[in-house]
Amino acid sequence: MTVSTTRARHRAARRPSTPLSELASAASEQMGTVGRRTAVVAASSGLVVTMIGAPAGAASDNSAAGALNSVDTAALTASARAVLNTSPVVSSPAEAAWTFDAPVVTAVKPTPPPETRRASTAASRSTTTRTAAAPAAVTNAPIPQSVAGNAVLEVAARYVGTPYVSGGSTPDGFDCSGFVSYVYAQLGVSLPRTTTGIKSVTTVISRDEAQPGDLIWSPGHISIYAGGNDQIDSPRPGKTIQFRAIWQSSPVFLRVG
């Protein structure tokens, strides 16, 4: 009787299969495929990166043909590294203070524009013209010192500036004889109203004898002597009573009383 020594074969024990375990197994196989198609190599001169080859499902012999050429980054950055190595090192203290020099500012008064200067000059000329014209209208000489203490001249000086009025014999206006007769009337002396009438009642004296308050007569005009070469009178239409120099070529001096 033949005895068989062959042992029975038993199937190895396996883990129970579940949906989760099957999913994990599929993911592992995919990662293995990707891992085989991707490689990263570190070189001493830089990094050489090879890109992922052909996608999953492509022939394995096309992976080498689809890979990109390697790039030497060290060579590309060599010039920049050389500049950095030769550049000076700049450092600053922990506490730094910033200062700056402020320019000196000087205020300058602006020059007036030409228009302003011309207007100012024109105004100045106008003012000068008016100022110069004023004395021309009043040609009265300063009141002489002989007026002080002289009764006749003190009365006569009150009416300086009174206008000439033909036939006038009041402070509203005088002619030459009306003025003389009015002044003497203030002192209680009555004189005729005309130049010839006044001459007829007075005494003729020489110029050397004349005193302030005496009279000066010339044909058609009469005035009051103010001493020196001055007289006061009412000149003519358009003028006023004023002290002025003796202008008569042949004056006749008269004394009242």
Legacy VTK file of the C-alpha trace (Angstrom):
# vtk DataFile Version 3.0
C-alpha trace
ASCII
DATASET POLYDATA
POINTS 257 float
0.000 0.000 0.000
1.455 3.262 -1.090
1.375 6.172 1.358
1.242 9.694 -0.070
3.455 12.282 1.641
2.112 15.307 -0.168
0.602 17.756 2.207
-2.440 19.670 1.466
-1.964 23.310 0.455
-3.838 25.956 2.398
-4.543 29.463 1.117
-2.697 32.157 3.118
-4.733 34.270 5.464
-5.724 37.696 4.048
-7.048 40.751 5.603
-10.639 41.304 5.074
-11.251 43.593 1.995
-13.332 46.690 2.534
-14.065 49.719 0.314
-11.648 51.822 2.360
-8.784 49.401 1.977
-9.330 49.138 -1.757
-9.214 52.943 -2.079
-5.944 53.113 -0.140
-4.416 50.406 -2.338
-5.347 52.264 -5.545
-3.839 55.489 -4.215
-0.604 53.692 -3.325
-0.276 52.275 -6.813
-0.811 55.745 -8.377
1.804 57.346 -6.074
4.233 54.645 -7.031
3.700 55.347 -10.711
4.170 59.086 -10.215
7.206 58.514 -8.069
8.833 56.445 -10.737
8.277 59.180 -13.329
9.571 62.109 -11.207
13.086 62.599 -9.903
14.799 65.443 -8.103
18.578 65.473 -8.173
20.692 67.835 -5.997
24.052 68.807 -7.479
26.930 70.693 -5.804
26.826 73.462 -8.470
23.080 74.117 -8.055
19.728 72.445 -8.382
18.816 70.448 -11.467
15.076 69.892 -11.694
13.522 67.355 -14.049
9.889 67.778 -14.814
7.217 65.137 -14.600
7.344 63.014 -17.621
4.508 61.645 -19.599
1.204 61.319 -17.852
-0.013 58.081 -16.390
-0.966 55.588 -19.068
1.719 56.765 -21.557
4.510 54.393 -22.604
7.424 54.301 -20.165
9.953 54.776 -22.954
8.575 58.303 -23.756
9.410 59.680 -20.258
13.029 60.410 -21.157
12.145 62.105 -24.426
9.601 64.444 -22.741
11.931 65.628 -19.961
13.163 69.282 -20.058
16.844 70.271 -20.162
18.432 71.092 -16.816
19.112 74.772 -15.875
22.374 75.849 -14.205
21.199 78.556 -11.761
24.721 79.092 -10.439
25.901 80.355 -13.839
22.913 82.696 -14.142
23.556 84.288 -10.747
27.343 84.521 -11.039
27.384 88.188 -12.148
24.987 89.233 -9.386
27.098 87.427 -6.785
30.222 89.194 -8.062
28.570 92.607 -7.635
27.442 91.756 -4.121
30.930 90.587 -3.170
32.518 93.858 -4.331
29.850 96.178 -2.892
30.757 98.120 0.302
29.031 97.169 3.492
26.803 99.947 4.845
25.998 100.017 8.531
24.362 102.526 10.839
24.349 102.928 14.613
21.376 101.815 16.608
20.509 105.414 17.428
20.983 107.641 14.393
20.118 111.344 14.230
19.260 113.038 10.946
20.334 116.637 10.408
20.159 119.057 7.488
21.347 122.603 6.826
18.452 125.027 6.330
19.243 127.837 3.844
19.151 131.400 5.146
16.035 133.183 3.840
16.157 136.950 3.503
12.961 138.925 2.911
13.295 141.416 0.074
10.757 144.181 -0.399
9.393 143.946 -3.941
9.941 146.864 -6.252
6.658 148.612 -7.127
5.576 147.991 -10.699
6.212 150.742 -13.255
2.513 151.559 -13.431
2.466 152.380 -9.714
5.538 154.600 -10.027
4.068 156.446 -12.976
0.770 156.947 -11.159
2.620 158.123 -8.047
4.745 160.517 -10.106
1.665 161.888 -11.847
-0.088 162.387 -8.509
3.023 164.083 -7.117
3.201 166.410 -10.102
-0.485 167.209 -9.741
-0.027 167.981 -6.043
3.022 170.109 -6.787
1.105 172.010 -9.427
-1.768 172.699 -7.065
0.605 173.714 -4.289
2.518 176.033 -6.585
-0.702 177.528 -7.925
-1.992 178.433 -4.474
0.604 181.136 -3.709
0.071 182.624 -7.179
-3.552 183.369 -6.292
-2.487 185.114 -3.063
0.511 187.372 -3.649
0.298 188.847 -0.179
3.650 189.705 1.398
4.294 188.870 5.069
2.885 191.394 7.528
5.778 193.767 8.346
6.961 194.289 11.911
5.913 197.923 11.710
2.281 196.825 12.107
2.793 195.988 15.776
1.949 198.997 17.921
0.739 201.054 14.972
-2.991 201.705 15.339
-3.624 202.369 11.634
-1.791 199.253 10.398
-3.277 196.990 13.086
-6.786 197.916 11.904
-5.836 197.602 8.235
-4.262 194.126 8.787
-7.619 192.745 9.964
-8.962 192.902 6.397
-6.161 191.118 4.567
-7.807 188.790 2.036
-10.953 190.881 1.551
-11.745 190.979 -2.181
-11.570 194.118 -4.306
-15.025 195.464 -5.172
-15.391 198.555 -7.326
-17.103 201.253 -5.219
-16.957 199.014 -2.126
-16.442 200.569 1.299
-17.364 197.726 3.715
-15.691 194.484 4.870
-17.722 192.663 2.201
-15.487 194.318 -0.402
-13.347 197.471 -0.824
-11.887 199.561 -3.575
-8.662 201.472 -2.818
-10.163 204.715 -1.441
-13.055 202.919 0.255
-10.537 200.810 2.178
-8.412 203.783 3.331
-11.404 205.849 4.446
-12.896 202.830 6.289
-9.685 202.126 8.242
-9.321 205.742 9.381
-13.010 205.857 10.275
-12.360 203.036 12.797
-9.947 205.432 14.514
-12.438 208.341 14.491
-10.954 210.143 11.466
-13.299 210.993 8.592
-11.779 211.096 5.101
-13.317 211.800 1.679
-14.469 208.847 -0.431
-12.228 209.422 -3.477
-8.477 209.448 -4.024
-8.393 213.088 -5.110
-10.630 214.062 -2.190
-8.296 212.352 0.309
-5.264 214.085 -1.206
-6.965 217.435 -0.861
-7.420 217.133 2.936
-3.952 215.740 3.770
-0.405 217.127 3.870
2.239 216.125 1.306
5.500 214.964 2.914
8.821 213.625 1.603
9.554 209.918 1.552
12.211 210.382 4.218
9.594 211.861 6.547
7.000 209.150 5.940
6.009 206.914 8.911
3.986 203.677 8.952
0.297 204.650 8.808
0.828 207.589 6.404
-0.700 207.404 2.907
0.742 206.861 -0.588
-1.027 208.523 -3.498
-0.648 208.144 -7.270
-3.091 209.170 -10.008
-6.197 206.953 -9.588
-4.877 204.996 -6.577
-4.234 205.369 -2.828
-2.774 203.025 -0.186
-1.480 202.982 3.396
2.311 203.106 3.948
3.582 200.104 6.012
7.242 201.195 6.478
10.354 200.356 4.486
9.275 199.575 0.924
5.894 198.067 1.855
2.280 199.193 1.632
-1.192 197.721 2.188
-4.009 198.367 -0.270
-6.919 196.957 -2.238
-5.212 196.583 -5.652
-7.697 195.953 -8.479
-10.538 193.633 -9.608
-9.673 189.947 -9.056
-7.264 190.726 -6.202
-7.605 191.009 -2.431
-6.337 193.370 0.249
-2.661 192.568 0.860
0.736 193.778 1.992
3.054 194.254 -0.998
6.039 196.265 -2.196
5.637 199.853 -3.343
5.259 199.583 -7.111
4.441 203.213 -7.983
7.143 204.944 -10.031
6.512 208.412 -8.494
4.616 207.907 -5.235
3.369 210.923 -3.263
3.429 210.522 0.521
0.573 212.108 2.527
-0.014 212.606 6.252
-3.469 212.844 7.779
-4.106 215.744 10.179
LINES 1 258
257 0 1 2 3 4 5 6 7 8 9 10 11 12 13 14 15 16 17 18 19 20 21 22 23 24 25 26 27 28 29 30 31 32 33 34 35 36 37 38 39 40 41 42 43 44 45 46 47 48 49 50 51 52 53 54 55 56 57 58 59 60 61 62 63 64 65 66 67 68 69 70 71 72 73 74 75 76 77 78 79 80 81 82 83 84 85 86 87 88 89 90 91 92 93 94 95 96 97 98 99 100 101 102 103 104 105 106 107 108 109 110 111 112 113 114 115 116 117 118 119 120 121 122 123 124 125 126 127 128 129 130 131 132 133 134 135 136 137 138 139 140 141 142 143 144 145 146 147 148 149 150 151 152 153 154 155 156 157 158 159 160 161 162 163 164 165 166 167 168 169 170 171 172 173 174 175 176 177 178 179 180 181 182 183 184 185 186 187 188 189 190 191 192 193 194 195 196 197 198 199 200 201 202 203 204 205 206 207 208 209 210 211 212 213 214 215 216 217 218 219 220 221 222 223 224 225 226 227 228 229 230 231 232 233 234 235 236 237 238 239 240 241 242 243 244 245 246 247 248 249 250 251 252 253 254 255 256
